[in-house]
Amino acid sequence: MSRKPLAAARGCREGSLGLMNVVFISPHFPPHFVHFVTALRERGVTVLGLGDAPYDALSHELRGALTEYFFTPNLNDPDALLRAAGYLTWRHGRIHRIDSLNETWLEVEARLREDFHVPGLLPAEILRLRSKLGMHDLFKQAGIPHPDATPARDAAHVKAFAKRVGYPLVLKPDVGVGAAHTFKVKSDAEVDAAFTHPLPGYAAQAFVRGAIVTYDGMVDGDGHIFCAFSHEYGIGIMEAVNEQRDNFIWSHRELSPQLDELGRKTVAALGLRERWFHLEFFRLEDGSYLALEANLRPPGSVLPDMMNYACDIDVYRLWARLLTGGSVRDFQYTRKYHVCHTSRRANRSYVHSHAEVVARLGDALLQHLVMPPVFQNALGNEIYLTRHKDLEAMHEAVRLIQTTT
């Protein structure tokens, strides 16, 4: 373990709590999360980083925003984290908030909150709200339409479930990220084949054919949603992972009233306060919606940047304002553009070269990014971020980028 003290925090801006200590877990990854850290620092917060990357590996921008950084090689080691947070408390006083905004570390931050009496979601709540079966029970209790699910205890139990709801089924880890280790079974024989090896901690869910749309945003300390966005996936993440297909994700300029109503009902059922949310729904052919899952974090990849580009706002600073007690109820925004996240894979050959794509997209191209390796299985090796006022122009850009030879 090592630690690196930095310069003292700058003076607090109007609207911040002042002398506020925030522990930010894994501030270096994903890379764009540096903007959450710099936004907190702008508001006078003492930002204390706790991460598994050596200090020298941090970007110059991140090092400049952190008041202190504590390196520990394994963020899954509870004793090491307890010592690290204890040290930071000894150095800086009471910790007011602990966050990572990252699915991987939700349980870690919750344990530290409990250990240091910090407000926010605690381990029991995280366990219930991250579990697919826990979500299933919550949706059922709240009257939120959702696909039926059951624990995948063994092949016989799953086949009995299929007899009731029909094939195909989706088998997935009860607690998982990004459709990893998720697959479809279409018959009793495929269930038997799946259980050739144990599947501990798995759930079986009725397969739903529909578009996946999200309901993303933030909720204040009173449970009021003060910003909401919706994104749609060209194909499901499970298909993108298992079939290694290109995908694209785009933002809607208008929220479906039915989706907005169901999203608000789901956030209320989750009991979230002072937090990001990322909800996924199926939109069926008849226009109705089924809840797929709830995530207690910002949407993945660079979707926070897409929100900024869609509305010409800064959700990083907006979150920092929320966390430091600033007013967010009067926040105003307009969804001006469709912003699209279009992927390419290294093992495919495309009709149009990168140089040709860049030239033809012109001002519609916002960014071209190489994805970190951990995201490439689900999201492709590289992405193009584009924005458009017209939906057909957006789809034309997707075709330009993704048409293969």
LOTOR-946175 format. One record per residue (C-alpha): x, y, z; residue number from 1; residue in three letters. Coordinates in steps of 0.001 Angstrom, whole numbers, padded with zeros to 6 digits, always signed. Each point is the difference from the previous one (the first is absolute). Last residue first. Example, Ala and Ser with C-alpha at 12.3 -4.5 7.8 and 13.67 -1.06 7.14 Angstrom:
2
+---------+---------+---------+------+------+
|       u |       v |       w | resi | resn |
+---------+---------+---------+------+------+
| +013670 | -001060 | +007140 |    2 |  SER |
| -001370 | -003440 | +000660 |    1 |  ALA |
+---------+---------+---------+------+------+
REM end
This chain:
405
+---------+---------+---------+------+------+
|       u |       v |       w | resi | resn |
+---------+---------+---------+------+------+
| -017404 | -005720 | -046794 |  405 |  THR |
| -001612 | +001447 | +003110 |  404 |  THR |
| -002353 | +002940 | +000455 |  403 |  THR |
| +000590 | +001301 | +003548 |  402 |  GLN |
| +001148 | +003609 | -000268 |  401 |  ILE |
| -002023 | +001168 | -003018 |  400 |  LEU |
| -003026 | -001969 | +001160 |  399 |  ARG |
| +000171 | +001663 | +003417 |  398 |  VAL |
| +000291 | +003423 | -001642 |  397 |  ALA |
| -003116 | -000735 | -002082 |  396 |  GLU |
| -001810 | -000966 | +003200 |  395 |  HIS |
| +000867 | +003392 | +001504 |  394 |  MET |
| -001138 | +001853 | -003112 |  393 |  ALA |
| -003307 | -001882 | +000288 |  392 |  GLU |
| -000376 | +001124 | +003615 |  391 |  LEU |
| +000406 | +003709 | -000808 |  390 |  ASP |
| +001552 | +002462 | +002432 |  389 |  LYS |
| +003256 | -001914 | -000138 |  388 |  HIS |
| +002928 | -000860 | +002217 |  387 |  ARG |
| +002927 | -002353 | -000480 |  386 |  THR |
| +002210 | -002042 | +002307 |  385 |  LEU |
| +002117 | -002548 | -001860 |  384 |  TYR |
| +001079 | -003098 | +001868 |  383 |  ILE |
| +002977 | -002330 | +000012 |  382 |  GLU |
| +000742 | -003554 | +001067 |  381 |  ASN |
| -003616 | -001069 | +000425 |  380 |  GLY |
| -002492 | +000584 | +002789 |  379 |  LEU |
| -000554 | -003341 | +001705 |  378 |  ALA |
| +003326 | -001780 | -000505 |  377 |  ASN |
| +001838 | +003313 | -000269 |  376 |  GLN |
| -000897 | +001333 | +003438 |  375 |  PHE |
| +002851 | -001587 | +002019 |  374 |  VAL |
| +002461 | +000902 | -002774 |  373 |  PRO |
| -000562 | +003770 | +000402 |  372 |  PRO |
| -001866 | +001336 | -003064 |  371 |  MET |
| +001804 | +001875 | -002753 |  370 |  VAL |
| -001876 | +003265 | -000442 |  369 |  LEU |
| -001115 | +002189 | -002903 |  368 |  HIS |
| -001752 | +003143 | +001164 |  367 |  GLN |
| -002606 | +002560 | -001014 |  366 |  LEU |
| -000610 | -000890 | -003635 |  365 |  LEU |
| -003012 | +001862 | -001434 |  364 |  ALA |
| +002342 | +002814 | -001089 |  363 |  ASP |
| +001387 | -002117 | -002823 |  362 |  GLY |
| -001441 | -003499 | -000194 |  361 |  LEU |
| +001356 | -000517 | -003503 |  360 |  ARG |
| +003610 | +000890 | +000819 |  359 |  ALA |
| +000089 | -002023 | +003216 |  358 |  VAL |
| -001535 | -003047 | -001683 |  357 |  VAL |
| +002435 | +000273 | -002910 |  356 |  GLU |
| +003004 | +000161 | +002346 |  355 |  ALA |
| -001281 | -002985 | +001986 |  354 |  HIS |
| -000361 | -002007 | -003184 |  353 |  SER |
| -003423 | -000695 | -001511 |  352 |  HIS |
| -001070 | -003468 | -001105 |  351 |  VAL |
| +000886 | -001591 | +003316 |  350 |  TYR |
| +001974 | -003161 | +000772 |  349 |  SER |
| -000696 | -001567 | +003351 |  348 |  ARG |
| +002371 | -001450 | +002616 |  347 |  ASN |
| +000777 | +003396 | +001567 |  346 |  ALA |
| -003625 | +000673 | +000895 |  345 |  ARG |
| -001880 | +003247 | -000676 |  344 |  ARG |
| -002448 | +001842 | +002212 |  343 |  SER |
| -002460 | +002850 | -000375 |  342 |  THR |
| -000953 | +002185 | +003009 |  341 |  HIS |
| -002679 | +002394 | -001278 |  340 |  CYS |
| -001173 | +003390 | +001263 |  339 |  VAL |
| -003495 | +001069 | -001071 |  338 |  HIS |
| -000067 | +003726 | +000565 |  337 |  TYR |
| -001667 | +002894 | +001832 |  336 |  LYS |
| -001176 | -001696 | +003192 |  335 |  ARG |
| -000731 | +003160 | +001984 |  334 |  THR |
| +001214 | +000716 | +003520 |  333 |  TYR |
| -001017 | +001961 | +003093 |  332 |  GLN |
| +001172 | -000655 | +003578 |  331 |  PHE |
| -002298 | +001754 | +002481 |  330 |  ASP |
| -000185 | -002943 | +002396 |  329 |  ARG |
| +003798 | -000364 | -000009 |  328 |  VAL |
| +000973 | +002292 | +002876 |  327 |  SER |
| +003440 | -000706 | +001457 |  326 |  GLY |
| +000434 | -002468 | +002844 |  325 |  GLY |
| +003476 | -001213 | -000895 |  324 |  THR |
| -001110 | -003264 | -001598 |  323 |  LEU |
| -002581 | +001673 | -002243 |  322 |  LEU |
| +002432 | +002665 | -001225 |  321 |  ARG |
| +002567 | -002708 | -000711 |  320 |  ALA |
| -002622 | -001912 | -001990 |  319 |  TRP |
| -000784 | +003121 | -002062 |  318 |  LEU |
| +003702 | +000630 | -000546 |  317 |  ARG |
| +000374 | -003449 | -001548 |  316 |  TYR |
| -003317 | +000388 | -001831 |  315 |  VAL |
| +001356 | +002947 | -001981 |  314 |  ASP |
| -002513 | +001476 | -002482 |  313 |  ILE |
| -000229 | +000524 | -003772 |  312 |  ASP |
| -003144 | -002194 | -000118 |  311 |  CYS |
| +000924 | -002944 | -002198 |  310 |  ALA |
| +003752 | +000547 | +000374 |  309 |  TYR |
| -000195 | -000105 | +003800 |  308 |  ASN |
| -002267 | -003035 | -000014 |  307 |  MET |
| +002401 | -001723 | -002420 |  306 |  MET |
| +002865 | +000744 | +002398 |  305 |  ASP |
| -001932 | -001828 | +002732 |  304 |  PRO |
| -000475 | -002834 | -002547 |  303 |  LEU |
| +003774 | -000513 | -000249 |  302 |  VAL |
| -000030 | -003706 | +000877 |  301 |  SER |
| -002602 | -000854 | +002593 |  300 |  GLY |
| -003102 | +001780 | +001283 |  299 |  PRO |
| +000547 | +001805 | +003317 |  298 |  PRO |
| -000378 | -002126 | +003125 |  297 |  ARG |
| -002550 | -001970 | +002006 |  296 |  LEU |
| -001015 | -002375 | -002777 |  295 |  ASN |
| -003563 | -001242 | -000440 |  294 |  ALA |
| -001041 | -002905 | -002177 |  293 |  GLU |
| -002320 | -001191 | -002768 |  292 |  LEU |
| -003207 | +001952 | +000644 |  291 |  ALA |
| -002670 | -000719 | -002629 |  290 |  LEU |
| -001391 | +002720 | -002277 |  289 |  TYR |
| -003021 | +000432 | -002280 |  288 |  SER |
| +000259 | +001245 | -003587 |  287 |  GLY |
| -001909 | -002924 | -001546 |  286 |  ASP |
| +003243 | -001430 | -001428 |  285 |  GLU |
| +001568 | -000106 | +003454 |  284 |  LEU |
| +002388 | +002528 | +001512 |  283 |  ARG |
| +002243 | -001903 | +002418 |  282 |  PHE |
| +001269 | +002055 | +002900 |  281 |  PHE |
| +003371 | +000861 | +001535 |  280 |  GLU |
| +000483 | +002351 | +002948 |  279 |  LEU |
| +003166 | +002009 | +000658 |  278 |  HIS |
| -000140 | +002051 | +003213 |  277 |  PHE |
| +002224 | +002712 | +001466 |  276 |  TRP |
| -000355 | +000870 | +003658 |  275 |  ARG |
| -001052 | +002462 | +002683 |  274 |  GLU |
| -002772 | -002314 | +001179 |  273 |  ARG |
| -001300 | -003269 | -001425 |  272 |  LEU |
| -003016 | -001758 | +001499 |  271 |  GLY |
| +000054 | -002755 | -002618 |  270 |  LEU |
| -003798 | +000181 | -000255 |  269 |  ALA |
| +000215 | +003767 | -000639 |  268 |  ALA |
| +002575 | -000557 | -002751 |  267 |  VAL |
| -002298 | -002632 | -001536 |  266 |  THR |
| -003061 | +002254 | +000046 |  265 |  LYS |
| +001995 | +002794 | -001598 |  264 |  ARG |
| +001170 | -002351 | -002742 |  263 |  GLY |
| -003531 | -001286 | -000600 |  262 |  LEU |
| -001361 | +003535 | -000401 |  261 |  GLU |
| +002879 | +001079 | -002221 |  260 |  ASP |
| -000310 | -003139 | -002124 |  259 |  LEU |
| -003731 | +000600 | -000485 |  258 |  GLN |
| +000569 | +003668 | -000822 |  257 |  PRO |
| +002635 | -001022 | -002598 |  256 |  SER |
| +002907 | +002353 | +000485 |  255 |  LEU |
| +000890 | +002200 | -002954 |  254 |  GLU |
| +003452 | +000702 | -001427 |  253 |  ARG |
| +000945 | -003639 | +000260 |  252 |  HIS |
| +003644 | -000921 | +000439 |  251 |  SER |
| +001781 | -002605 | -002082 |  250 |  TRP |
| +001816 | -003269 | +000484 |  249 |  ILE |
| +001665 | -001922 | -002818 |  248 |  PHE |
| +001148 | -003574 | -000242 |  247 |  ASN |
| +002374 | -002064 | -002079 |  246 |  ASP |
| -000338 | -003716 | +000519 |  245 |  ARG |
| +002222 | -002255 | +002087 |  244 |  GLN |
| -002728 | -002692 | +000081 |  243 |  GLU |
| +000093 | -000633 | +003749 |  242 |  ASN |
| +000959 | +003528 | +001049 |  241 |  VAL |
| -002118 | +002025 | -002436 |  240 |  ALA |
| -002899 | -002415 | +000433 |  239 |  GLU |
| +000096 | +000376 | +003806 |  238 |  MET |
| +000397 | +003790 | -000360 |  237 |  ILE |
| -003306 | +000094 | -001869 |  236 |  GLY |
| -000089 | +001420 | -003514 |  235 |  ILE |
| -000324 | +003586 | -001291 |  234 |  GLY |
| -000162 | +001132 | +003610 |  233 |  TYR |
| -002224 | +002930 | +001008 |  232 |  GLU |
| +000755 | +002894 | +002335 |  231 |  HIS |
| -002327 | +001991 | +002236 |  230 |  SER |
| +000745 | +003032 | +002146 |  229 |  PHE |
| -001221 | +001363 | +003330 |  228 |  ALA |
| +000922 | +003008 | +002126 |  227 |  CYS |
| -001419 | +001293 | +003288 |  226 |  PHE |
| -001472 | -003262 | +001287 |  225 |  ILE |
| -001271 | +000785 | +003534 |  224 |  HIS |
| +000844 | -002599 | +002674 |  223 |  GLY |
| +000451 | +002618 | +002716 |  222 |  ASP |
| +003799 | -000091 | -000092 |  221 |  GLY |
| +000007 | +000506 | -003761 |  220 |  ASP |
| -000453 | -002559 | -002791 |  219 |  VAL |
| +002212 | -000276 | -003052 |  218 |  MET |
| -000450 | -001293 | -003518 |  217 |  GLY |
| -000453 | -002926 | -002307 |  216 |  ASP |
| -003035 | -001822 | -001376 |  215 |  TYR |
| +001239 | -002510 | -002522 |  214 |  THR |
| -001393 | -001681 | -003082 |  213 |  VAL |
| +000456 | -003595 | -001099 |  212 |  ILE |
| -002074 | -000845 | -003063 |  211 |  ALA |
| -002217 | -003072 | +000250 |  210 |  GLY |
| -000110 | -003781 | +000083 |  209 |  ARG |
| -000128 | -001143 | +003605 |  208 |  VAL |
| +001611 | -003185 | +001308 |  207 |  PHE |
| -001374 | -001215 | +003337 |  206 |  ALA |
| +002713 | +000156 | +002627 |  205 |  GLN |
| +002155 | -002665 | +001635 |  204 |  ALA |
| +002297 | +001102 | +002830 |  203 |  ALA |
| +003550 | -001097 | +000768 |  202 |  TYR |
| +001947 | +000051 | +003281 |  201 |  GLY |
| +001804 | -003271 | -000629 |  200 |  PRO |
| -000209 | -001373 | -003545 |  199 |  LEU |
| +001627 | -003427 | +000350 |  198 |  PRO |
| +001364 | -001628 | -003203 |  197 |  HIS |
| -002057 | -002392 | -002098 |  196 |  THR |
| -002795 | +002353 | +001064 |  195 |  PHE |
| +000022 | +001874 | -003300 |  194 |  ALA |
| -000288 | -003275 | -001936 |  193 |  ALA |
| -003089 | -000984 | +001982 |  192 |  ASP |
| -001531 | +003399 | -000681 |  191 |  VAL |
| +000846 | -000368 | -003697 |  190 |  GLU |
| -001781 | -003378 | -000069 |  189 |  ALA |
| -003054 | +001445 | +001726 |  188 |  ASP |
| -000226 | +002557 | -002801 |  187 |  SER |
| +000794 | +003555 | -001094 |  186 |  LYS |
| +002752 | +001187 | +002353 |  185 |  VAL |
| +001370 | +003547 | -000178 |  184 |  LYS |
| +003246 | +001307 | +001486 |  183 |  PHE |
| +001486 | +002296 | +002621 |  182 |  THR |
| +003609 | -000467 | +001125 |  181 |  HIS |
| +000578 | +003782 | -000193 |  180 |  ALA |
| -003201 | +001877 | -000859 |  179 |  ALA |
| +001563 | +003348 | +001025 |  178 |  GLY |
| +000473 | -000661 | +003705 |  177 |  VAL |
| -001212 | -002815 | +002224 |  176 |  GLY |
| -001877 | -000909 | +003161 |  175 |  VAL |
| -002544 | -002782 | -000542 |  174 |  ASP |
| +002306 | -001277 | -002738 |  173 |  PRO |
| -002009 | -000604 | -003182 |  172 |  LYS |
| -002016 | -002725 | -001707 |  171 |  LEU |
| -002454 | +001368 | -002560 |  170 |  VAL |
| -002953 | -002178 | -000925 |  169 |  LEU |
| -001403 | -000967 | -003398 |  168 |  PRO |
| -002324 | -001696 | +000668 |  167 |  TYR |
| -003340 | +000019 | +001816 |  166 |  GLY |
| -001244 | +001619 | +003231 |  165 |  VAL |
| -001326 | -003025 | +001958 |  164 |  ARG |
| +001864 | -002835 | -001686 |  163 |  LYS |
| +003080 | +002200 | -000007 |  162 |  ALA |
| -000191 | +000265 | +003808 |  161 |  PHE |
| -000166 | -003806 | +000255 |  160 |  ALA |
| +003030 | -000185 | -002296 |  159 |  LYS |
| +001883 | +002444 | +002248 |  158 |  VAL |
| -000811 | -002027 | +003138 |  157 |  HIS |
| +001070 | -003272 | -001621 |  156 |  ALA |
| +003250 | +001499 | -001300 |  155 |  ALA |
| +001089 | +001249 | +003420 |  154 |  ASP |
| -000349 | +002973 | +002347 |  153 |  ARG |
| -000566 | +002607 | -002716 |  152 |  ALA |
| -001812 | +002380 | +002361 |  151 |  PRO |
| -003225 | +001241 | -001612 |  150 |  THR |
| -001097 | +002750 | -002389 |  149 |  ALA |
| -003168 | +001437 | -001571 |  148 |  ASP |
| +000477 | +002950 | -002354 |  147 |  PRO |
| -001058 | +003386 | +001434 |  146 |  HIS |
| -003068 | +002210 | +000430 |  145 |  PRO |
| +000376 | +002312 | +003047 |  144 |  ILE |
| -002633 | -000713 | +002659 |  143 |  GLY |
| +002274 | +001123 | +002833 |  142 |  ALA |
| +000140 | -003440 | +001638 |  141 |  GLN |
| +000757 | -001695 | -003324 |  140 |  LYS |
| +002697 | +002505 | -000930 |  139 |  PHE |
| +001628 | -000500 | +003422 |  138 |  LEU |
| -000118 | -003794 | -000327 |  137 |  ASP |
| +001572 | +000076 | -003464 |  136 |  HIS |
| +002593 | +002529 | +001183 |  135 |  MET |
| +001031 | -002406 | +002779 |  134 |  GLY |
| +000142 | -002800 | -002573 |  133 |  LEU |
| +002310 | +002072 | -002200 |  132 |  LYS |
| +002072 | +000865 | +003085 |  131 |  SER |
| +001510 | +003476 | +000018 |  130 |  ARG |
| -002853 | +001537 | +002059 |  129 |  LEU |
| -000047 | -002648 | +002734 |  128 |  ARG |
| +003773 | -000158 | +000433 |  127 |  LEU |
| +000308 | +003790 | -000145 |  126 |  ILE |
| -002645 | +000407 | +002699 |  125 |  GLU |
| +001662 | -002532 | +002313 |  124 |  ALA |
| +003420 | +001582 | -000601 |  123 |  PRO |
| -001023 | +003630 | +000747 |  122 |  LEU |
| -001242 | +002699 | -002399 |  121 |  LEU |
| +000895 | +003527 | +001036 |  120 |  GLY |
| +001055 | +002014 | +003048 |  119 |  PRO |
| +003425 | -000752 | +001580 |  118 |  VAL |
| +000236 | -001864 | +003303 |  117 |  HIS |
| +003656 | -001010 | -000518 |  116 |  PHE |
| -000405 | -003786 | -000145 |  115 |  ASP |
| -003420 | +000159 | -001648 |  114 |  GLU |
| +001186 | +002422 | -002637 |  113 |  ARG |
| +003091 | -002136 | -000552 |  112 |  LEU |
| -002137 | -003067 | -000622 |  111 |  ARG |
| -002201 | +001953 | -002460 |  110 |  ALA |
| +003039 | +001272 | -001936 |  109 |  GLU |
| +001263 | -003545 | -000469 |  108 |  VAL |
| -003426 | -001332 | -000950 |  107 |  GLU |
| -000372 | +002621 | -002737 |  106 |  LEU |
| +003563 | -000561 | -001254 |  105 |  TRP |
| -000530 | -001862 | -003270 |  104 |  THR |
| -003123 | +001957 | -000945 |  103 |  GLU |
| +001927 | +003299 | +000003 |  102 |  ASN |
| -001252 | +003346 | +001323 |  101 |  LEU |
| +002940 | -000378 | +002450 |  100 |  SER |
| -001363 | +001810 | +003022 |   99 |  ASP |
| +000681 | +000687 | +003687 |   98 |  ILE |
| -001459 | +003147 | +001573 |   97 |  ARG |
| +000552 | +002080 | +003135 |   96 |  HIS |
| +003270 | -001484 | +001290 |   95 |  ILE |
| +000885 | +001447 | +003413 |   94 |  ARG |
| +003486 | +001364 | +000473 |   93 |  GLY |
| +002728 | +000560 | -002565 |   92 |  HIS |
| +003059 | -002021 | +001008 |   91 |  ARG |
| -001559 | -002362 | +002522 |   90 |  TRP |
| -002977 | -000525 | -002311 |   89 |  THR |
| +002329 | -000715 | -002934 |   88 |  LEU |
| +001870 | -002543 | +002126 |   87 |  TYR |
| -003206 | -001693 | +001043 |   86 |  GLY |
| -001127 | -000119 | -003635 |   85 |  ALA |
| +003252 | -001754 | -000926 |   84 |  ALA |
| -000076 | -002366 | +002980 |   83 |  ARG |
| -003580 | -001028 | -000771 |   82 |  LEU |
| +000889 | -000390 | -003662 |   81 |  LEU |
| +002887 | -002335 | +000833 |   80 |  ALA |
| -002219 | -002054 | +002294 |   79 |  ASP |
| -002772 | -000233 | -002608 |   78 |  PRO |
| +002299 | -001301 | -002779 |   77 |  ASP |
| -002104 | +000319 | -003176 |   76 |  ASN |
| +001711 | +003267 | -000919 |   75 |  LEU |
| +003249 | -001921 | -000442 |   74 |  ASN |
| +003231 | +001862 | -000746 |   73 |  PRO |
| -000544 | +002823 | +002525 |   72 |  THR |
| +000964 | +003528 | -000981 |   71 |  PHE |
| -001169 | +002892 | +002163 |   70 |  PHE |
| -000362 | +003342 | -001748 |   69 |  TYR |
| -000192 | +003434 | +001610 |   68 |  GLU |
| -001512 | +003363 | -000889 |   67 |  THR |
| -000969 | -001323 | -003406 |   66 |  LEU |
| -000620 | +002446 | -002845 |   65 |  ALA |
| +003578 | +000510 | -001160 |   64 |  GLY |
| +000726 | -003716 | +000028 |   63 |  ARG |
| -003071 | -000531 | -002163 |   62 |  LEU |
| +001085 | +002553 | -002610 |   61 |  GLU |
| +003562 | -001359 | -000101 |   60 |  HIS |
| -001370 | -003462 | -000694 |   59 |  SER |
| +000554 | -002726 | +002576 |   58 |  LEU |
| +002635 | -002667 | -000692 |   57 |  ALA |
| +002507 | +001667 | +002358 |   56 |  ASP |
| -002423 | -000523 | +002894 |   55 |  TYR |
| -000074 | -003743 | -000530 |   54 |  PRO |
| -003387 | -001341 | -001151 |   53 |  ALA |
| -002225 | -001914 | +002461 |   52 |  ASP |
| -001851 | +003042 | +001314 |   51 |  GLY |
| -001103 | +002150 | +002927 |   50 |  LEU |
| -000159 | +003684 | -000839 |   49 |  GLY |
| -000765 | +002639 | +002610 |   48 |  LEU |
| -001817 | +003042 | -001375 |   47 |  VAL |
| -000050 | +002960 | +002408 |   46 |  THR |
| -002940 | +001904 | -001468 |   45 |  VAL |
| +000289 | +003646 | -000988 |   44 |  GLY |
| -002671 | -000055 | -002669 |   43 |  ARG |
| +002586 | -000171 | -002787 |   42 |  GLU |
| +001436 | -003063 | +001732 |   41 |  ARG |
| -003311 | -001809 | -000354 |   40 |  LEU |
| -000118 | +000781 | -003736 |   39 |  ALA |
| +003618 | -001148 | -000377 |   38 |  THR |
| -000885 | -003362 | +001546 |   37 |  VAL |
| -003114 | -000555 | -002099 |   36 |  PHE |
| +001998 | +000988 | -003105 |   35 |  HIS |
| +002679 | -002589 | +000843 |   34 |  VAL |
| -002783 | -002513 | -000556 |   33 |  PHE |
| +000853 | +000238 | -003721 |   32 |  HIS |
| +002808 | -002539 | +000432 |   31 |  PRO |
| -002152 | -002872 | +001296 |   30 |  PRO |
| +001920 | -000290 | +002175 |   29 |  PHE |
| +002365 | +002504 | +001642 |   28 |  HIS |
| -002211 | +000960 | +002950 |   27 |  PRO |
| -000071 | -003625 | +001216 |   26 |  SER |
| -001847 | +000820 | +003246 |   25 |  ILE |
| -000775 | +003654 | +000688 |   24 |  PHE |
| +000137 | +000894 | +003697 |   23 |  VAL |
| -001727 | +003354 | +000521 |   22 |  VAL |
| +000954 | +002401 | +002795 |   21 |  ASN |
| -002007 | +003207 | +000301 |   20 |  MET |
| +001690 | +002998 | +001600 |   19 |  LEU |
| -002531 | +002208 | -001795 |   18 |  GLY |
| -003600 | -001015 | -000601 |   17 |  LEU |
| -000049 | +001355 | -003547 |   16 |  SER |
| -002455 | +002670 | -001103 |   15 |  GLY |
| +002544 | +002800 | -000429 |   14 |  GLU |
| +003370 | -001439 | -000921 |   13 |  ARG |
| +002269 | -001503 | +002603 |   12 |  CYS |
| +003650 | +001002 | +000227 |   11 |  GLY |
| +002545 | -002222 | -001695 |   10 |  ARG |
| +000873 | -003347 | +001508 |    9 |  ALA |
| +003450 | -000491 | +001500 |    8 |  ALA |
| +002809 | -001079 | -002293 |    7 |  ALA |
| +000643 | -003690 | -000449 |    6 |  LEU |
| +000653 | -002940 | +002264 |    5 |  PRO |
| +001005 | -003302 | -001637 |    4 |  LYS |
| -000658 | -003326 | +001637 |    3 |  ARG |
| +001444 | -003417 | -000391 |    2 |  SER |
| -001129 | -003578 | +000595 |    1 |  MET |
+---------+---------+---------+------+------+
REM end
